[in-house]
């Protein structure tokens, strides 16, 4: 008998996820043939058989976690007989699907530049469900957006390999669709099998349930085939204890205060936003410089040409187009703000893709306006309008969110007077706009009332020095206060 244990798969890695078993109990296997695929938060790795034999036990099922050194399977000599009663995977729900067709793998597509993994946010179909062509199967999330994956053809979802809440690398197989000549499924058979395992906790979850004294029957499982995952156990609340008999008192008893707190798990998008913002603080040498701009000339220009602009271009002339133009002009003058750090190298960008921060019900998203230097004010306004609508409707694609070189964030729409924006990695600069407020300022030795806005530039001090940052922000200020000169490229 040969034990198959989780090997040491890398520095700082303490556990793996069983992504896929290539053999089942009873199968013969040759030396160096792939037995199982393991996944970590960094990569996927195949584990091969150390010798010829037969798979006699599978101790850790697909979708479950195992620490380094854990026994996950056993091989017997090639002439030994398998012991199918000892398999973990056999107890899992298997749909009763009659089909004379073929199986199609549902793989994670390439969802955007620099995106290497996705999170399975929600399966929209269950094992055994009939699926029409182009019908949504599963919702995937990245740190930038959510996207639905549709069925490439009609069929039956015969297997789900990666459960909700789990991470999958680009190209990984999420599930299996049985296609071609599909007959009706047998829901009764599927349901009866699922009911046996839906509350069966994964090993890591079982340990937490025991330590916390939880009732497994009261926990809704989100893992593979409805099993209780580690995350389910971590966020589960203990069952309320039976109330003690009320004491007999002669005076009024103290008022019983009901629970005033609610614990809600972060969405995957919110977790990613939190992690990326914290990573930006921990990685970059972030510093912020401030200035203020007199918006009088831009406001006068907008008022003067408001209706003419709408009549010709079919879109309103907003403030953001002026800020995009001003930032592009300043980025050309101070190229380090349009660059990024990559290890010990600096990558200078010779294009100007401006990320525009947009607040939505699901959180902050940052779609990208491509090649902003080639766009007119009308082109910028139209582009921003399209991206804003897609953001509000939840229709942003991964490509819409990828590859920005510099970010503009407008906290002024929410009433912010002053703030220090956080960098959008791997970018080296972000401009914060704020509310326009009339203030008393001195112009030509006269105190006058002007519509003023505070500007804030946060930058990565590793490659942008103080002089460059101040020069950039002053250039933006000059362009906004004299927009005719900016538009004439003077």
N, C-alpha and C positions, 0 to 999 in steps of 0.2 A: 504494500500500500504506500502510495506517495502523496504527501501533503502538498497542496498548492496554497501558498501564503502570499499576502500582499507584500511586494518587495519595496525596498527604499527607492522612491521614485523622484527624489530631489530634495535639495536643501530646504528646510523649513516646512516641507509638506508632511502633515501628520495623518491625513486620511484621504481616501479616494472614494469615488463613486463607481459602482459596477454599472458600466454603460450598456454592455451587451455580452451575453454568453453566445459564443459561436458553436458550442456543443451542448447537448442536453444529456441527462443521465441515461446511460446505456450506450452512448455513442463511443465508437472506437476513435482513437486519436494517435497520430504519428508524432514522433519526436520533432520538436521545433515547429509543429503546426499550431496556428493561433487558437487559443482556448477561450480567452476572454479579453474584452477591451475595458481598460480602466481610465477614468477621467479625474483630473484634479482641477483646481481653479486656474491652472496655467496651461495644461496640455492634455492630450489623450495619448494613451500608450497601450499597445497590445502585449499580452502576456502569453508566452508559448509553452507548450508541454515540454517538460524536461526529459521525457522518455516516452516510448510507445506504451499504450495502455487503454483502459476503458474508464470513462467517467462514471464513478459509482456514487458520488455525493456532490451536490451543490448546496453550500451552506449559507451563502449570501446571494439574494436575488437581485435582478436588475433594478436599478433605481435606488438601491440601498447603499449606505456608506459603510466603509470598513477602515479601521485604523491600520497603520503600517504593522506588518507581522501577523495580521489576523488570518486564521485558516478559512479559506473561502471555498475550497473544493478538495476532493480526494480522487486519486487515480489508482486503479488496481492493475495487476499484470494483464497483458493483452488477452489471455485466455480466461480471465475471471468474468463472472456474471455481474451485471449491474444490480443495484438495490434501489429500484425506483421509488420505494416508499420513503426514502430519505431525502428526496429533492425538495428544495424550497419552492422552486418555480412551478412545480406541478400543482400546488395548492392555489395558485393564482387563477383568476377568472379567465377563461378562454371562450370566446363567443362561438356559438354553434352556427357556423356559416357554411352554407352549401354553395359551392362555386366550381365552375369548370374553367374559370378564367385564370388570370395571372395576378401576381402580387406586385404592387408598385410601392417603392419606398418613398416616404414623405421626408425630404431632407431640408435642412436649414439652408435657405438661399443666401447668396452674397447680397447683403442688405445695405451696403454703403461703404465708402472709402474709410479705412482705418477701423472698421467694426470687425472684431474677431469672434465675438460671442453674443448670444441672445439669451433672454430669459423666457421660458414658456409661461406666459401670463395667464392664459385660460384656454382650455380645450373646449371648443364650441360643439363638439360631437363626442359621444361616448363610444366605447368599444361595442360593436354590433350594430351601430347606427348606419342606415343607408344614406349615402352622400351623393348629391348631384354634381355634375361637372361645374366648376367655378364657384361652388358653394364654399363658404368660409369654414375651414377646419379648426384652425388654432390661431390664437393671437400671440404674437411675439413682441417682446419689448427689448429695447436697447437703452443705453444711457441717453439717447437722443430722441427716440420716438417709439410709437407702437405701430404695428403693422399686422394685418390679417393675412394668413396663408391659405390659399384656396385649393380645392381638390383639382388635380390635373385632368381627371376623368371621373365618370360615375362609378360607384362601387360601394363597398362596405368597409368601414374602418375596423379592421380585424385585429389591430394591435397598437397600443400606445407604449412607446419605449422610454419617453422622457416626460415625467410628470410635471404638473403645474408648480411653478416656483423654482424649478431646477434650471441650471444654466447649460446651454448646449453650444458647442463650437460651430462655426460655419462649416457646412457640409455634413454635419452629424444627422443621423436618421432619427426623426421624431416619432414616426409611427409607420404603419403598413396599411395600405389600401388594397383590398382584394377587388380586382376589376375584371370585366369581361364575363358575360353569362352569369351574372350574379342572381341567385335566387333569393327568396325571402330569408331573413334571419330568424332565429328562434329566441325571442326576447325572454321567454320563461326560463330557458336553460341558462342564458347569460345572467339573468337576475339571481337565480338560485345560487350560482357559483360566486357571484360577487358578494352576496349576503354573508357568505362564510368568512370572507377575508376583509371586508370593508373596515372592520374595527381592529384588525390585526396590526399591531404597531411594528414599525421597523425596529431593529435592535437598539439603535441609538435613542429612539423615542421611548422604547420600553424602559430603558434605564432612567430616563427623566421622569416618566410617569410613576415609577416606583419611588424615586427620591422625593417627588413632590406630593406623593399620596393622591394622585389623580384617579378619576374614574375613566378608564379607556372608553367605556361605552358612551360617555357623554361628549367625546371629542370627535369632531368631524374630520375625517381623513382627507388630505389633499394629495397624498402621494400616489404612486402607481397603483392602479386598480382600487383606489379608495383607501389605501393603507395609511395609517397615521405616521406622518413624517416627524423628524426631529423638530422642525419649525412649529408644527401643530402642537407638539407637546410643550415647547418652550412658551408659547403664547396662550396655552389653555389656562383657564381659571379653575381653582379648586371648587368643588361642589359646596354650596352653602351649608354650613352646619345647622343641625336642628336647633331651634330656639330653646333656650333653657326656660323652665317654668318661671313665670313672672313672680317676683317676690311680693309678699304681702306687706303693704306699707300703709301707714295711717295718713301720710301726707302725699302730695302729688309726686309721681315718679319722674325722674329726669326724662326730657324729650329724646326720643330715639332718632338719631340723625341717619338718614339713608345715605347710600354711597353717592359721593359727589365727584367721582372720577370714572373715567372710561378709558380702557386700554384698547387701542386700535392699531393693528399692524400697518406699517408704512406700505404704500404701494411700491412696486419694484422701481418705478420711475422716480418716486420721491427718495428712495434709498440711494439710487444712483446719483441723483442731484446732490444729496447730502455728502456722499463719498467724494464726488468730483470736486465740490467746493472746498472740502477739507483738504483734499490732496493738493489743490491749488495753493492753499495757504502753507502747507507743509513743504511743498516742492520749490515754488518760486520765491525769490526775494522780493516780495510784493511791497510796493510803496505807492502813495497817492499824492499827486500835486493838484492844486486848485487854482481857479481863476474865475472871472465873471465876464459876461458878455452883455452888451447893450443890444437888445433885440429890436430897437426902433426901426431901423432901415428895412429889415426883413418883414416886419409887421406891416409897414407902409407899402412895400412891394406886393405883398399878398393881398392887401386891401385894394390896391389900385388895379391889379390884373386878375382878381378873383374870378369874375364872370367870364372874361375873355379866355382865360386858361381852361375853364370848364367847357366852354363852347367848342374850343379847338381840340382839346385832348380827352374830354369825357371823364376827367378825374379832377379832384380838388387839389389845389396847391397847398401842401402841408409844410410843417417845419422840418420834418425828418429828411426830406430831399436836400435841403440846404445843409444839414449836418453831415449827410453822407458825402456830398460834394466837398465840403470843407475838410472832412477827415481824409478823403482820398488825396486832396492837395497836400495836406500836412504829412501823410504817409510817404508821399514821393520825396518830400524834403528831408524826412527823418526815417530812412528805411529800416532802422533797427526796431522800430515800433511795429513794423509789418513782418517781422522775422520770428523765428522760434528756436529754442534751445533743443538740440538732440544729442544727448550725451555730452561730449566735449566739442561738438560742432554747432555752428549757427547756420540755420537755413534761411536765406533771404528770399522772400517771395516777390516775384516780378509781376504779380497780378493782384487785384484788389477785390476780394470776395468779402463783403461786409456782412457780418452776422448781426441780426436785429433781434434783441431779446423781446419776447412776447409772453405775457402772463396769460395762462389758461386755467380752466377749472381743475385740470389734472396736474398743474405745476408749470414751472418756467420752461419754455422751449425757445430755441435760438435758431430759426431758419436763416438761410444764407442768400443774400442778394449777389448773384454772380456778376463778375466783371463790371463792377459799379463805375469804374473809370470811363467806360465806353457809353454810359447812359446819360441821357438828358434829364432835366428835372422831371419831365413828364414820364420818362421811362422808369425812373426811380420810384415815383409815386405809384405807377401801375404795378411795378414789381412788388413793392411793399404791400399793396392792396391784395394782390393774389396770395402772397405768403400769409398775410394776416387772416384772410378768409379760410385758408386751408388749416391754419392753426386752430381757429375757433371751431371748425367743423371736424377736427381730429383727422384730417386727411393728409397731413405732412408725411412725405416719404423719407426714407433714410438719406437719400441723396439730397433732399431739401435741407438736411441738417448738418451735412458733412462739409469739411474743407474750408471753413471761414478763416480769414487771416487777421481780422480785427473786429471787435464787437462794439455796438452802441446800445446802451440801455437807458430807457426813458422812465425814470422814477417820478418825473414831474406829473405824469398823467394820474398818479395816485396822490399827488399833493406833497411829494417830498421836496423839501427846500435844500437839503444838503445830505450827501451820503458818500461812502467810499465803496465803489463797486468791486466785486471780486473777479479776478481774471477767469477767462474761459479757456482752460488748457487745450492745446499747447500754445495758444496765442500769448503774445507778450504785452498786449495793451487792450484796455477797454475804456470807453468814454461814457461817463455818467451825465445824462441831462437831468435837469430839475425844473421845478415850476417857475413860470415867469411871474415876477412880482414887482410892482411899482415901488421904487425906492428913491430916496433923495441922493443924488450923486453930484459931483462937481465936474462941470464941463466949461472950459475956458474961464476958469475962476468964478463961475456962476453956479449956484445950487439950483439944480433942476430935477424934475421928476421924470424918471425913465423906466421902461420895462426891462428889468434885469434878470439874468439867469446865472446861477452858479454852475460851473462846469468842474468835473472831477475826472482826472486821468489816473487810473491805476495801471502800473507797469511793472514789468519784471526787471528788477535792478541788476540782475545777472548780466544782461546784455544792453539794457537801456540805462544810460547814466542820467544824472539829474539835469544836466544841461540839455540833453536830447529831449527829455520829457517836457521840460519847461518850454523849449523851443517849439515842440509839437503843439502844445496847448495854446501858446501865444499865436501860432499860425492859424489854428482853428478859430480863435477869437477874432483875429484880423479879417479872416474870410467872411465870418458871419456879420461883422459890423460894417463891412464894405462889400456886399454881395455882388455888385456890378463888377468890381475889379476881379473877384473870383471867377465869375462867369465869363469874363473876357480873357481869363488866363493870364492876368498881369501880376 
